[in-house]
Amino acid sequence: MTTPAPPKLWQPPLRGLALAAQKVPQLALFVLMVISLVYLGLGVGVLLLPLVVAAVRKLANRSRRLAHVWSAVRIAEPYRELPPREPGFFGRWRRCRQLLSDPATWRDMLWTIADPVVGAVLALMPAALLVYGLEGLVFPFVWDDLVSAGYDDHYAGLIHVHGETGLRTWLMPLVGTGFIGLGLWAGPKLITAHGRFTRTLLGPHPSAELAARVGHLTRTRGAVVDSQAAELRRIERDLHDGAQARLVAMGMNLDAVEQLLDSNPEAAHALLMETRDSSSKALSELRDLVRGIHPPVLSDRGLGDAVRALALDSPLPVDVVVDLPGRLDDPVESAAYFAVSELLTNVAKHAKAGRVWIDIRHDQDALRISMTDDGVGGAAASAGTGLRGIESRIAAFDGILAVNSPQGGPTMATMEIPCALFSPKTSSS
């Protein structure tokens, strides 16, 4: 995910008003949740509770998205995965038990009542400061009308509207300008504070977050172990079927040359020529095998030039843009390189594309790689093992893969791997 751009001056007050407007349905859902719990034993709540919880979660997920988009505050969804819905009344009752046993349901319920109190203040404050400042700009021009109408109040606790006249009245625009400036300055900070307060209420509990983290590491570790085992089997198969077979044949040819050298020099010479060709092919296969394990260009020149080398070997025209001001850790470079290689192979085999564009850059402590092709689209991780293998490879580094591939194309695959640059750039630009 990319970090949101800084908001424009006029955006925080409007965003605050939008957030404040959401507090009304939150309160309504809180009331419905209480009613569902009260009437749960009568059977009515069994029908109503799942619907109310689904609505609360939908509204809570919207708040999570807004917190990220407007405040750069990421909030993970803490909900437990629910089993398939069972038919009948008892199936609905079990679904209610599953929902109520999830701690996130109760945290959502707390959010529906606490956020309209505290969150509303944070959300409305930017607009309130601007409106109060505008009052100070307008008051001097309607002063006589306010006094004639009997308006009696203080402005900013300093100027008594009904009792003050003259020069002090015209201090109001200065004070009002200060409130407007305060509102514009504090607006983004107040919206960010609202996002953090939302994360406090809607974020996963530390113990649940730790359990999810452990589960994720367990799954990714298993995927890495399986991937490494498959890679070792591939290397063994390539050695056995390729270079090893050629080396055995070379040994047999040399034995035959030794026997024919005196009796049939011409046949011995022919076998020597054949053996020389076999040695060249074996050497080439060994080089390809080593390149498949860890390409020398990746070690020598880094990820950017290694991907450029892949682009040159690709049967499709590939445009590569690289913005990496330094080197990455070797495991990250290797995982990213082979992920790009797999994506290019998939495009060449299945996409029917005419051109590919690759963009590689490091931003906000993450490596981001996007690959776009003008093929037929329809790519999905569920359709084959290629994309799932890439997801498993980069998941070991907490990386993510997002694929947007509508039918008819184009296809855009984006990878993001959290990592840091650690050395000056050594590859060419």
C-alpha positions in Angstrom: 0.0 0.0 0.0 1.1 3.5 -0.8 1.3 6.3 1.7 -1.5 8.9 1.2 -0.4 12.3 -0.1 -0.6 15.2 2.4 -4.1 16.7 2.4 -5.0 20.1 0.9 -5.9 22.8 3.4 -9.6 22.5 2.7 -9.8 18.8 3.0 -9.5 18.1 6.8 -12.7 20.1 7.7 -14.7 18.3 5.1 -13.3 15.0 6.0 -14.1 15.7 9.6 -17.7 16.5 8.7 -18.0 13.2 6.8 -16.6 11.3 9.7 -19.0 13.1 12.1 -22.0 12.2 9.9 -21.0 8.5 10.3 -21.6 8.7 14.0 -25.4 8.7 13.6 -25.6 5.3 12.0 -23.1 4.0 14.5 -25.4 5.0 17.4 -28.4 3.4 15.6 -26.4 0.2 15.2 -25.5 0.2 18.9 -29.1 0.4 19.8 -29.9 -2.4 17.4 -27.1 -4.5 18.9 -28.4 -4.0 22.4 -31.9 -5.0 21.2 -30.5 -8.1 19.5 -28.7 -9.2 22.7 -31.8 -8.5 24.9 -34.1 -10.5 22.7 -31.6 -13.2 21.9 -33.3 -15.7 24.2 -36.7 -15.1 22.6 -35.5 -16.0 19.1 -35.9 -12.6 17.6 -32.3 -11.8 18.4 -31.1 -14.9 16.6 -32.5 -13.5 13.4 -31.5 -9.9 14.0 -28.0 -10.3 15.5 -26.1 -11.6 12.4 -27.6 -8.8 10.3 -26.6 -6.2 12.8 -23.1 -7.5 13.3 -22.6 -7.7 9.5 -23.7 -4.0 9.2 -21.4 -3.0 12.1 -18.5 -4.8 10.5 -19.2 -3.1 7.1 -19.2 0.3 8.7 -16.1 -0.5 10.8 -14.3 -1.6 7.7 -15.2 1.6 6.0 -13.7 3.5 9.0 -10.5 1.4 8.7 -10.2 2.3 5.1 -10.7 6.0 5.7 -8.2 5.9 8.6 -5.6 4.6 6.1 -6.6 6.8 3.2 -7.0 10.0 5.2 -4.6 9.5 8.1 -2.0 6.9 6.9 -3.1 4.8 9.9 -3.4 1.1 8.9 -5.9 -1.0 10.9 -5.9 -4.7 10.3 -9.2 -6.6 10.3 -9.2 -8.7 13.5 -12.3 -10.9 12.7 -12.1 -14.6 13.0 -12.8 -16.7 9.9 -16.3 -18.0 10.1 -17.3 -21.6 9.0 -19.9 -22.1 6.3 -23.4 -21.0 7.3 -25.6 -23.9 8.4 -29.3 -24.0 7.5 -32.2 -23.8 9.9 -32.8 -22.2 13.3 -30.0 -24.1 15.0 -27.6 -23.0 12.3 -28.5 -19.4 12.9 -28.1 -20.0 16.7 -24.6 -21.4 16.2 -23.7 -18.5 13.9 -24.7 -16.1 16.7 -22.5 -18.0 19.2 -19.6 -17.8 16.7 -20.1 -14.1 16.4 -20.4 -13.5 20.1 -17.3 -15.6 20.9 -15.2 -13.3 18.6 -13.6 -10.6 20.8 -13.7 -8.3 17.7 -17.5 -8.2 17.9 -17.4 -6.7 21.3 -14.7 -4.2 20.3 -16.9 -3.1 17.4 -19.8 -2.7 19.8 -17.6 -0.5 22.1 -16.6 1.5 19.0 -20.3 2.2 18.1 -20.9 4.0 21.4 -17.4 5.4 22.2 -16.5 6.8 18.8 -19.6 9.1 18.5 -18.5 10.7 21.8 -14.7 11.1 21.5 -14.4 10.7 17.8 -17.1 13.2 17.0 -15.1 15.9 18.9 -11.9 15.2 17.0 -13.8 15.1 13.7 -15.8 18.3 14.2 -13.0 20.4 15.7 -11.3 21.5 12.3 -14.6 22.7 10.9 -15.6 24.3 14.2 -12.4 26.3 14.4 -12.9 27.6 10.9 -16.5 28.6 11.5 -15.6 30.3 14.8 -12.9 32.2 13.0 -15.3 33.3 10.2 -17.6 34.6 12.9 -14.8 37.0 14.1 -14.4 38.2 10.5 -18.1 38.9 10.0 -19.1 40.3 13.5 -17.7 43.9 13.0 -19.9 44.3 9.9 -23.1 43.2 11.6 -22.3 44.6 15.0 -25.1 47.2 15.2 -27.7 44.7 14.1 -26.5 42.2 16.8 -26.7 44.9 19.5 -30.1 46.1 18.3 -31.4 42.5 18.4 -30.3 42.1 22.0 -27.5 39.6 21.2 -25.4 39.3 24.4 -22.4 37.0 24.2 -18.6 36.9 24.4 -16.3 36.2 21.4 -13.4 34.0 22.3 -14.0 34.9 25.9 -12.3 38.3 25.4 -14.8 40.6 23.7 -18.3 41.2 25.1 -20.6 41.7 22.1 -23.3 43.7 23.9 -21.1 45.7 26.1 -18.1 46.6 23.9 -18.0 49.1 21.0 -15.4 51.1 19.1 -11.9 49.9 18.5 -12.0 46.7 20.4 -14.8 45.5 18.1 -12.4 45.5 15.2 -10.0 43.2 17.1 -12.4 40.4 16.3 -11.1 39.9 12.7 -7.6 39.5 14.1 -8.7 37.0 16.6 -10.9 35.2 14.0 -7.9 35.0 11.6 -6.0 33.3 14.4 -8.8 30.7 14.8 -8.8 30.1 11.1 -5.1 29.6 11.0 -5.3 27.3 14.0 -8.0 25.3 12.3 -6.0 24.9 9.1 -2.9 24.0 11.0 -4.5 21.6 13.5 -7.0 20.0 11.0 -4.7 17.3 9.6 -3.4 16.5 13.1 -6.9 16.2 14.4 -8.0 13.9 11.6 -4.8 11.8 12.2 -5.7 11.7 15.9 -9.2 10.4 14.9 -7.6 7.7 12.9 -5.4 6.6 15.8 -8.3 6.6 18.1 -10.2 4.4 15.6 -7.2 2.1 15.6 -7.3 1.9 19.4 -10.9 0.7 19.2 -11.0 -1.3 16.0 -7.5 -2.7 15.8 -6.8 -6.3 16.8 -6.0 -7.0 20.4 -2.3 -7.4 21.0 -2.7 -11.1 21.9 -4.8 -11.8 18.8 -2.3 -9.8 16.6 0.6 -11.9 18.0 -1.3 -15.1 17.4 -2.1 -14.0 13.8 1.6 -13.1 13.3 2.7 -16.5 14.6 0.3 -18.2 12.3 1.4 -16.2 9.4 5.1 -17.0 10.1 4.2 -20.7 10.5 2.5 -20.7 7.1 5.2 -18.8 5.3 7.9 -20.9 6.9 6.2 -24.1 5.6 5.8 -22.5 2.2 9.5 -21.6 2.1 10.6 -25.1 3.2 8.4 -26.6 0.5 9.7 -24.2 -2.1 13.3 -25.0 -1.1 12.7 -28.7 -1.2 11.1 -28.4 -4.7 14.1 -26.3 -5.8 16.6 -29.0 -4.6 14.6 -31.7 -6.4 14.7 -29.6 -9.6 18.5 -29.1 -9.3 19.0 -32.9 -8.7 16.8 -33.7 -11.7 18.6 -31.2 -13.9 22.0 -32.6 -12.8 21.0 -36.2 -13.3 19.3 -35.7 -16.7 21.6 -33.1 -18.1 25.2 -32.6 -17.1 25.7 -35.9 -15.2 24.4 -37.9 -18.2 26.8 -36.0 -20.5 29.7 -36.6 -18.2 29.0 -40.3 -18.1 28.8 -40.4 -21.9 32.1 -38.5 -22.1 33.8 -41.1 -19.9 32.5 -43.9 -22.1 33.7 -42.2 -25.2 37.1 -41.7 -23.8 37.3 -45.4 -23.0 36.4 -46.2 -26.6 38.9 -43.7 -27.9 41.6 -45.4 -25.9 40.7 -48.8 -27.5 40.5 -47.4 -31.0 43.5 -45.0 -30.9 45.9 -47.6 -32.5 43.5 -49.7 -34.6 41.2 -47.0 -36.0 42.6 -43.4 -35.6 39.8 -41.9 -37.7 37.0 -43.4 -35.5 39.0 -42.3 -32.4 39.2 -38.7 -33.8 35.5 -38.7 -34.5 34.8 -39.8 -30.9 37.1 -37.1 -29.5 35.2 -34.5 -31.5 31.9 -35.8 -30.1 33.4 -35.8 -26.6 34.5 -32.2 -27.0 31.0 -31.2 -28.1 29.5 -33.0 -25.1 31.9 -31.2 -22.8 30.8 -27.8 -24.2 27.2 -28.7 -23.8 27.7 -30.0 -20.2 29.6 -26.8 -19.3 26.7 -24.7 -20.8 24.1 -26.7 -18.8 26.1 -26.3 -15.6 26.3 -22.5 -16.2 22.5 -22.4 -16.8 22.0 -24.4 -13.6 24.1 -22.1 -11.6 22.4 -19.1 -13.1 19.1 -20.6 -12.1 20.3 -21.0 -8.5 21.7 -17.5 -8.2 22.5 -15.4 -11.3 26.0 -13.9 -11.2 24.7 -10.6 -12.5 22.4 -10.4 -9.5 25.3 -10.7 -7.1 27.6 -8.4 -9.1 25.3 -5.6 -10.2 22.1 -5.9 -8.2 18.4 -6.3 -8.8 18.0 -3.6 -11.5 20.6 -4.9 -13.9 19.5 -8.5 -13.2 16.0 -7.7 -14.3 17.3 -5.8 -17.3 19.2 -9.0 -18.3 15.9 -11.0 -17.9 14.2 -8.4 -20.2 16.9 -8.9 -22.9 16.4 -12.7 -22.8 12.6 -12.4 -22.9 10.8 -13.2 -26.2 8.6 -10.1 -25.7 9.7 -6.4 -25.8 10.1 -5.4 -22.2 10.6 -1.8 -20.9 12.3 -1.6 -17.5 12.4 1.4 -15.3 14.6 1.1 -12.1 14.9 3.6 -9.3 17.0 1.9 -6.6 19.6 4.3 -5.0 21.2 1.3 -3.2 21.4 -2.4 -2.8 19.0 -4.7 -0.9 19.7 -7.7 1.3 20.7 -10.7 -0.8 17.6 -12.8 0.2 15.3 -10.0 -0.8 17.0 -9.4 -4.1 16.9 -13.1 -4.9 13.2 -13.4 -4.0 12.3 -10.3 -6.1 14.4 -11.5 -9.0 12.9 -14.9 -9.3 9.4 -13.5 -8.7 9.9 -11.2 -11.7 11.3 -14.1 -13.7 8.2 -16.2 -12.9 5.9 -13.3 -13.9 7.7 -12.8 -17.2 7.5 -16.5 -17.9 3.8 -16.5 -17.2 3.2 -13.5 -19.5 5.2 -15.1 -22.3 3.3 -18.4 -22.0 -0.3 -17.3 -21.3 -0.9 -13.6 -21.7 -0.6 -13.3 -25.5 0.9 -9.9 -24.9 2.8 -7.7 -27.3 4.7 -5.7 -24.7 5.6 -5.6 -21.0 6.4 -2.7 -18.7 8.3 -3.2 -15.4 8.8 -0.5 -12.8 11.1 -1.1 -9.8 11.6 1.4 -7.1 12.2 1.7 -3.3 9.9 4.0 -1.4 8.8 4.3 2.2 11.0 1.4 3.4 9.5 -1.0 0.8 10.5 -2.5 -2.5 7.7 -2.0 -5.0 7.7 -3.8 -8.4 4.9 -3.4 -10.9 4.6 -5.4 -14.1 2.0 -4.5 -16.7 1.3 -6.2 -20.0 -1.2 -5.6 -22.8 -2.3 -9.2 -23.0 -5.7 -10.9 -22.8 -6.0 -10.7 -19.0 -7.9 -13.2 -16.8 -4.9 -14.0 -14.6 -5.7 -15.1 -11.0 -3.8 -16.8 -8.2 -6.6 -19.4 -8.0 -6.1 -20.4 -11.6 -2.7 -22.0 -11.2 0.4 -22.5 -9.1 2.5 -19.8 -10.7 1.1 -16.8 -8.9 0.6 -18.8 -5.7 4.3 -19.7 -5.8 5.2 -16.1 -6.1 3.0 -15.2 -3.2 4.7 -17.9 -1.1 8.1 -16.7 -2.1 7.6 -13.1 -1.1 5.4 -13.9 1.9 8.5 -15.1 3.7 9.5 -11.4 3.8 6.0 -10.1 4.7 5.6 -9.2 1.0 2.3 -9.1 -0.8 1.2 -9.6 -4.4 -1.8 -7.8 -5.9 -3.0 -8.8 -9.4 -5.5 -6.7 -11.4 -6.3 -8.7 -14.6 -9.8 -8.1 -16.0 -10.9 -10.2 -19.0 -9.5 -8.6 -22.1 -6.6 -7.1 -20.3 -4.5 -5.3 -19.4 -2.9 -7.2 -16.5 -1.0 -5.4 -13.7 0.8 -7.3 -11.0 2.3 -5.4 -8.1 4.6 -6.7 -5.5 5.6 -4.9 -2.3 8.3 -6.2 0.1 9.2 -4.4 3.3 13.0 -3.9 3.3 15.7 -1.3 3.6 18.5 -0.2 1.4 21.9 -0.8 2.9 24.7 0.1 0.5 25.4 2.6 -2.3 24.2 1.8 -5.8 26.5 -0.4 -7.8 24.4 -1.1 -10.9 24.3 1.1 -14.0 21.4 3.6 -14.4 
